Amino acid sequence: MTSTTLTPSARAKADYLNLTLWTFQGWIAMFFIAAGYAKLTESMENLTVLMHWPAMASTAFVRGLGVIEILLALMVLAPLVSWRVGRPLLLIASFLLLGMQAIMLGVHALDLDVGLALTNLFLIAITAPVFWFRRD
């Protein structure tokens, strides 16, 4: 059996990375829980004012997307309960969120909604490292 001993500077880097990733995971979860809750509770008229795309989608689709966003957000936090069980859930959720964010970036860019497109770029920028560095 071999054991790996980290130097103090390598250990500090690993600790900072872990703290950064948990911060990102918290931000991702807060954003998608709030976004999902809004899609579930707000009227379609309000959602259309906030984002133009709900006008082109059915109410069931928008509400279903809200449920999916909340479930994926909770999966991002699953390692808090159990790393062994939660890590695969985190990887699946972060991968699916990256795909959803990329699609929505395209939707918002085509709609020329710069603010929402930039929001999606920010979300991609914090979700990609979570997926990448939590794989190991």
C-alpha positions as a Markdown table, in Angstrom:
| # | Residue | x | y | z |
|---|---|---|---|---|
| 1 | Met | 0.0 | 0.0 | 0.0 |
| 2 | Thr | 1.4 | 3.4 | -0.9 |
| 3 | Ser | 0.4 | 6.7 | 0.6 |
| 4 | Thr | 0.8 | 10.1 | -0.9 |
| 5 | Thr | 2.1 | 12.9 | 1.2 |
| 6 | Leu | 1.5 | 16.4 | 0.0 |
| 7 | Thr | 3.9 | 19.2 | 0.7 |
| 8 | Pro | 2.5 | 22.1 | 2.7 |
| 9 | Ser | 2.2 | 24.3 | -0.4 |
| 10 | Ala | 0.6 | 21.5 | -2.4 |
| 11 | Arg | -1.8 | 20.8 | 0.5 |
| 12 | Ala | -2.7 | 24.5 | 0.6 |
| 13 | Lys | -3.4 | 24.6 | -3.1 |
| 14 | Ala | -5.6 | 21.6 | -2.8 |
| 15 | Asp | -7.5 | 23.2 | 0.1 |
| 16 | Tyr | -8.0 | 26.4 | -1.9 |
| 17 | Leu | -9.2 | 24.5 | -4.9 |
| 18 | Asn | -11.7 | 22.5 | -2.8 |
| 19 | Leu | -12.9 | 25.7 | -1.1 |
| 20 | Thr | -13.3 | 27.4 | -4.5 |
| 21 | Leu | -15.2 | 24.5 | -6.0 |
| 22 | Trp | -17.6 | 24.3 | -3.0 |
| 23 | Thr | -18.2 | 28.0 | -3.3 |
| 24 | Phe | -19.0 | 27.5 | -7.0 |
| 25 | Gln | -21.3 | 24.6 | -6.2 |
| 26 | Gly | -23.2 | 26.8 | -3.6 |
| 27 | Trp | -23.6 | 29.6 | -6.2 |
| 28 | Ile | -24.8 | 27.1 | -8.8 |
| 29 | Ala | -27.3 | 25.6 | -6.4 |
| 30 | Met | -28.6 | 28.9 | -5.2 |
| 31 | Phe | -29.0 | 30.2 | -8.8 |
| 32 | Phe | -30.8 | 27.1 | -10.1 |
| 33 | Ile | -33.0 | 26.7 | -7.0 |
| 34 | Ala | -34.1 | 30.3 | -7.4 |
| 35 | Ala | -34.6 | 30.0 | -11.2 |
| 36 | Gly | -36.5 | 26.8 | -10.9 |
| 37 | Tyr | -38.7 | 28.2 | -8.1 |
| 38 | Ala | -39.5 | 31.2 | -10.3 |
| 39 | Lys | -40.4 | 29.0 | -13.2 |
| 40 | Leu | -42.8 | 27.0 | -10.9 |
| 41 | Thr | -44.4 | 29.9 | -9.1 |
| 42 | Glu | -44.4 | 33.0 | -11.4 |
| 43 | Ser | -47.1 | 33.5 | -14.0 |
| 44 | Met | -46.2 | 33.0 | -17.6 |
| 45 | Glu | -46.8 | 36.7 | -18.2 |
| 46 | Asn | -44.1 | 37.6 | -15.6 |
| 47 | Leu | -41.7 | 35.0 | -16.9 |
| 48 | Thr | -42.2 | 36.4 | -20.4 |
| 49 | Val | -41.3 | 39.9 | -19.2 |
| 50 | Leu | -38.2 | 38.6 | -17.5 |
| 51 | Met | -37.1 | 36.3 | -20.3 |
| 52 | His | -38.6 | 36.3 | -23.8 |
| 53 | Trp | -38.3 | 32.6 | -24.5 |
| 54 | Pro | -41.2 | 31.4 | -22.2 |
| 55 | Ala | -43.6 | 33.1 | -24.7 |
| 56 | Met | -42.5 | 30.5 | -27.3 |
| 57 | Ala | -42.8 | 27.5 | -24.9 |
| 58 | Ser | -45.8 | 25.7 | -23.3 |
| 59 | Thr | -46.5 | 26.3 | -19.6 |
| 60 | Ala | -45.9 | 22.6 | -19.0 |
| 61 | Phe | -42.4 | 22.8 | -20.5 |
| 62 | Val | -41.5 | 25.9 | -18.4 |
| 63 | Arg | -42.8 | 24.3 | -15.2 |
| 64 | Gly | -41.0 | 21.0 | -16.0 |
| 65 | Leu | -37.8 | 22.9 | -16.6 |
| 66 | Gly | -38.2 | 24.5 | -13.2 |
| 67 | Val | -38.5 | 21.1 | -11.6 |
| 68 | Ile | -35.4 | 19.8 | -13.4 |
| 69 | Glu | -33.4 | 22.9 | -12.4 |
| 70 | Ile | -34.3 | 22.4 | -8.7 |
| 71 | Leu | -33.4 | 18.7 | -8.9 |
| 72 | Leu | -30.1 | 19.3 | -10.6 |
| 73 | Ala | -29.3 | 22.1 | -8.1 |
| 74 | Leu | -29.9 | 19.6 | -5.2 |
| 75 | Met | -27.7 | 17.0 | -6.9 |
| 76 | Val | -24.9 | 19.6 | -7.1 |
| 77 | Leu | -25.0 | 19.7 | -3.3 |
| 78 | Ala | -25.4 | 15.9 | -2.9 |
| 79 | Pro | -21.7 | 15.4 | -1.8 |
| 80 | Leu | -22.6 | 17.2 | 1.4 |
| 81 | Val | -24.6 | 14.2 | 2.5 |
| 82 | Ser | -22.2 | 11.5 | 1.2 |
| 83 | Trp | -19.2 | 11.9 | -1.0 |
| 84 | Arg | -19.3 | 8.3 | -2.2 |
| 85 | Val | -22.9 | 8.5 | -3.4 |
| 86 | Gly | -23.1 | 12.3 | -4.0 |
| 87 | Arg | -20.0 | 12.6 | -6.2 |
| 88 | Pro | -21.5 | 10.7 | -9.2 |
| 89 | Leu | -24.7 | 12.8 | -8.7 |
| 90 | Leu | -22.7 | 16.0 | -8.7 |
| 91 | Leu | -20.9 | 14.9 | -11.9 |
| 92 | Ile | -24.1 | 14.0 | -13.7 |
| 93 | Ala | -25.8 | 17.3 | -12.6 |
| 94 | Ser | -22.9 | 19.5 | -13.5 |
| 95 | Phe | -22.6 | 17.8 | -17.0 |
| 96 | Leu | -26.4 | 18.3 | -17.6 |
| 97 | Leu | -26.3 | 21.9 | -16.3 |
| 98 | Leu | -23.4 | 22.6 | -18.7 |
| 99 | Gly | -25.5 | 21.3 | -21.6 |
| 100 | Met | -28.5 | 23.2 | -20.5 |
| 101 | Gln | -26.5 | 26.4 | -20.1 |
| 102 | Ala | -24.9 | 26.0 | -23.5 |
| 103 | Ile | -28.4 | 25.6 | -25.1 |
| 104 | Met | -29.8 | 28.6 | -23.2 |
| 105 | Leu | -26.7 | 30.7 | -24.2 |
| 106 | Gly | -27.6 | 30.0 | -27.8 |
| 107 | Val | -31.3 | 30.9 | -27.2 |
| 108 | His | -30.4 | 34.1 | -25.5 |
| 109 | Ala | -27.8 | 35.1 | -28.0 |
| 110 | Leu | -30.2 | 34.5 | -30.9 |
| 111 | Asp | -32.8 | 36.6 | -29.1 |
| 112 | Leu | -30.1 | 39.3 | -28.7 |
| 113 | Asp | -30.6 | 39.3 | -24.9 |
| 114 | Val | -27.1 | 40.2 | -23.8 |
| 115 | Gly | -27.8 | 40.2 | -20.1 |
| 116 | Leu | -29.1 | 36.7 | -20.0 |
| 117 | Ala | -26.4 | 35.5 | -22.4 |
| 118 | Leu | -23.7 | 36.9 | -20.1 |
| 119 | Thr | -25.4 | 35.2 | -17.2 |
| 120 | Asn | -25.2 | 31.9 | -19.0 |
| 121 | Leu | -21.5 | 32.5 | -19.8 |
| 122 | Phe | -20.9 | 33.2 | -16.1 |
| 123 | Leu | -22.8 | 30.0 | -15.1 |
| 124 | Ile | -20.7 | 28.0 | -17.6 |
| 125 | Ala | -17.5 | 29.6 | -16.2 |
| 126 | Ile | -18.3 | 28.3 | -12.7 |
| 127 | Thr | -19.9 | 25.0 | -13.6 |
| 128 | Ala | -17.1 | 23.8 | -16.0 |
| 129 | Pro | -14.4 | 23.8 | -13.3 |
| 130 | Val | -16.7 | 22.0 | -10.9 |
| 131 | Phe | -17.3 | 19.2 | -13.4 |
| 132 | Trp | -13.6 | 19.1 | -14.5 |
| 133 | Phe | -11.9 | 19.1 | -11.1 |
| 134 | Arg | -14.5 | 16.9 | -9.3 |
| 135 | Arg | -13.9 | 14.1 | -11.8 |
| 136 | Asp | -10.8 | 12.9 | -9.9 |
